[in-house]
Amino acid sequence: MQIKSPINIQEEIKAIKGNSSARKFTLVLGSGFHKQAIGNSLCLSNWDQLLIQLGSKTCLNKNYILQFEELILDRAKKENDAPAHMREAKLLADVKDILKNESLELDFCAYDNLKFLFNTDLVSDIISLNYDSVAEKICTKELNHQTKVEWENKNSCAENLSSKSKARIKWMTDYRSIGNTGEKSIRFWYPHGNIRRKNSIVLGIHKYSQLLISFDSIRNHYKKNEKAYFGLHKKPQKIDWDSIDLSWYSQLLNNPVIFLGASLSDSEWDLWTAITHAKRNFAKEKNTEYSHNMYIMLAKEQKCHPNSTWLKPLFAGMSFDEQWGKLKYYFEKKIKNS
């Protein structure tokens, strides 16, 4: 039987620090992670800047998926010898080059105040919505990881699928583990792709629709495994959630979650789909004890997220700077008998 769900982030952190068997946080990092460290003048931290650099001349409407489609069509019209899908591939290659070059020129000291996030006593997984690997590199240095990091996969979802679907789901369920083996490590997931992996970047209607199809396969695979697990373990005293399945979705479902620097706009279809299924999964009264809280940074004037009351404010009535500072304080605060 789980302890009653904490009512705020302070209690959540304290509960994890005081219980070695508690589920640790999954952090979801958006471009605001970069903005907090380096401001918003680079493409790493500013989607508008990225689209402008790619050639967007229209009024930016904040729906970056549709904005990217406009870029594809604009290039296709100018270059009549190439179909739209080839222009899309070239644009995604440009995205990769832009972010790779900016990452190489970064002053990583600017991220010193964010190193507290990579605390293996509190965090087990990081879902990066960014295409770059900056957070992973900072974590590697912070945890003094010495060995070469390989992509790992402990999800059998793609076994019986076609080669194209299998490849797409494989990189969606691949992760990179930073730290020591076992509990003193953090897994990094990249559901929107990563600049180190060819053709993995998700941007545009076509790519997002493929992402949703793949996500549905991952979610169905999880439910199949979950049903089999509880069929075998009728009334388990302790549930080994990671043995049921391991994917970015399972870690969003079975851990307390903090969205950092991610606004979760209307266009984040995959995340809203995942969040909805996570809430549905534990909707029955008898299953609510297994449900975890989800927290998000909101603007100072916001009392709740405009799209959902499922997401608890991380710290209400504070600026983003104040919230980052407060989170750092609680992450680093010592507790008695911990």
N, C-alpha and C positions, 0 to 999 in steps of 0.2 A: 504494500500500500504506500503510495507516494504522500509526501508532506503536502499540505494545502498550498495552492499556488501563491507565491509571494505577491504582495499588492503593488510593489514598486521596484525600481531597478536597484535601490539600495539594499532592500531585503533579499533580492535575487542574488546579488553578489555575495552578500553575507552568508546566504544558505549554501552556496557553492563552496565558499572558503571553509565553511564549517562541516562539510560532508564530503569525504573523498570519493564516495560512490555516486555523487550527484552528477547529473548531465551538465556538461559544460556549455558555454555559449557557442553559437554559430554567429559570426559577424558577417554582415553583408556590406561590402564596401563599394560605394559609387564614386563618381568623379569628385565629390566633395572631400574625399580623403586627400586628394592632391591639392585641392583649393585651400584647405586648412594649412598646408605646409608651404605652398609656393605661390598662392594667389591664383587669379584666374586669367592670366595673360597667355598661358600656354594651352595647346590643344589637349594635353593630358587632363587638364582641369576645367576645360571650357568647350562644350559641344559646339557653341556658336562659332568659336574660333576655328575649330576643326572643319566645320562646313564651309566657312569662308575660305580657308586655305585650300579646300578641295575645289573651290570655284563657284560656290553659291552666291548669287547676286540678288535673289529675291528676298522679301521680308521674312526673316526667320520667325516661324510660327510655333516653336517649341515642340512640335511633333517631329522629332528628328528622323523617324522612320520614313514619313512621307516626304520630308525635306530631301532625304537621300535619294528617294525615287525620282524626285524632280531633277536632281543632278544627273542621274543615269539617263533619263530621257533627253535632257539638254545636251549631254555629250553624244548621244546616239544620233541626234539631229545634225550636229555639227560634223560628225564623222560617219558619213553614209555608208562607208565600206564595212562597218562593224555592227553586228546586232547588239541589242540592249544587254544581253547577258555577258557579252565580252567587255562592254563598257563598265558593267558592274564589277567584274573581276579586276579590271584595271583600277577602278576607284578603291576597292578594298585593298589592293596592293599598295596604293598611295597612302591609305590610312595606316597600314602596317609600317611603311617607311617613315612617315611623319612621327609616329609615336615612338618608334625604335630610336630615331635620331634624337628626339627630345629626352628620352630616357638616358641615353648615353651622355648627354651634356648636363644632367641634373647635379645639383649640389645636394647630396644625400643628408648633409648635416641639417638641412631645412626640415627634415622629418624627425628630428630628435625628440620632439615633444609628443610624437605619435608612437614611439617604440613601446610604450606601456601596453599597447594592444596585444602584443605578441607574448602573452603570459600563459604558459601551458597549464598553470593551475586553474585558470578561468576559461580558457578558449581551446576548443578542440578542432574547430573548422572555420575557414574563411572562404566565403563565396565572393569572388571578385567579379563585379560587373564591368570592370575596366579591362581593356584588351592587353594592357602592359603587364609587366612582372615586377614593378617597383616595390610593391608591398612585400612580395615574396623575397626579394633581395634584401630588404631591410630586416625581415624576419630571420633570414639565413645568417646575417651578421649578428643579430641580437642573440640568437640561440647558439651561436658559435658552431654552426653546422659545418662539418669538415668534408664529408663525402659527397660525391657527385649525386645530384638529385635526378631520379628517373620518374617518368610517368608511371603510375600504378593504376590498377583496376581490379576491383573485387566485386564486380557486378556482372551477372551472366545474362542480362537483358537482351543483348544483341545476338545471342547464339544462333537462333533460328530465323534470323531476318536476312533480307537480301544484302548484297555486298555494299550498296550505297547507304542503305539505312543502317547497316551494321557499323560502317565507318563513322557516320554522323553521331550515332548513339555512343560509340566508343569514346570519342573525345569529349562528349557531354558527361560521361561517367568516369573519365580519367581524373586523377588528382595527383598532386605532388606533395609529399610529406616532408616537412622541414623539422629538424630537431633529432632527438634520440629516438630509438625504437620504443614502441609502447606508448604510455600515456604522456610522456614528455615531448610531444611533437604536435604540430599543427598541420592539418591537411588544407591545401589550397585547391579550390574548384573554380573553373572558368566556363560557366554555362553559355556565355555570349562569345566564347572563343578567346584565343590568345595569339599574340603576334609571333610566337615561336612555332605555331602550328599552321601549316599551309591550309588555306581555304576554310579555316575554322571561324573567322570573324562573322558575327551575325549583325547585319545592318541592312535595313530595307524590308519591304513587304514579303518578298519571296523567301528570304532567309528566316524571317520570323515565323512564317507559316510552317516551314520545315521544322523549326525549333519546337513549335507547339505539337506537331505530329510526333516528334521524337519524345517530347515530354510525356505525352499520353502513354507511349509504350513503357517508359520508365515507371510511371505511376502505376499502371496495370501490373507490371512485374512486381512492384513492391507489394501491392495488395495480395497477389497470388502467394508470395513468400510469407506475408504476415498471416494469412489464413492457415497456411501449412504449419507455421511455427506454433500458433495457438491451438491448432488441432493436435499437435504433439505434446505441448505443455498446457494442460487444461487450466491449472490455477498456479502459475509460477510465482514463487516468492519474490524472485528478482528476474526482470526481463532483460535479456541481452539484445538490446535494440539493434546494435551494429551487426549482429549475426543474421538478422532478418534480411537486411539488404544494406548496401552502402552506395549512396549516390548523393549529389548535392541536394536532391529532393528529400531523401531520408534524413539528412542533417538539418534541413529546414523544418521538418515535421517533428523530429524527436528531441530537439534541443531548444532551450530558450534562445531567442533570436534578437540581435540588435542591428537595425539598419543604420549605417553611418555614412553620411554624405550621399545618400540615395533618396531622392524625393518620391519615388514610386509614382510616376505620372500615369495618365490614362493609357499611354502607349506601351507600358511595360506588361504586355499581355501574358508573357510566360510566368512572370513573378506573381501576378494577380491570380493566375490559374493555379499555381503551386500553393499560394496562401489559402485560396478557397478550398482546395482539396485537403490541405492540412487541417483546416477548421472542420470540414465535413467528416474527416477521419475519426474525430473524437466527439462528434455531435451528440451521440447518445449519452444520457445522464450517467450511465455506469462507466463510461469511458472518459469522462471529463477529467478524472484524476490523472490521466496520462498526458493531458494537453499542457503545453507550455506557453508562456507569454511571449509576445513579439513587441519590441520597443522600436521607436523611430525618433530621430531628431526632427523637430518641427521649428518653424520660424517663431520668434518670440510672441507674436500676436496671435498665433494659432492655438486653439484649445484642443483640437483633435485633427486627425488627418482628413482632408476634404473628401476622400473617397471611401473611407472605412473607419469604423470605431473599433475594429479588431486590433488595430495597432495602438499600443499605449504610448503616450508622450514619454520620451526618455527623461527630460527634465522640463517641466512646463514653465513658461514665462521667462525663459532665459535666451540670450543671444547664442548663436552657434559657437562662438569663442568660449562663452561661459559654460556651455554644455560639454565641449571637449575637455575643458579644464576640470569640471566636476566629475566626469567619467574617469579621468586620469587619477583624481584624488581617491575615489572609491576603489579603483582597481589596485592602487598601491597601498591603501590603508590596511594596517595590520589589525587583526581581530584577536581577542583573547581566546585561548584554547584552540587556535586554528592549527 
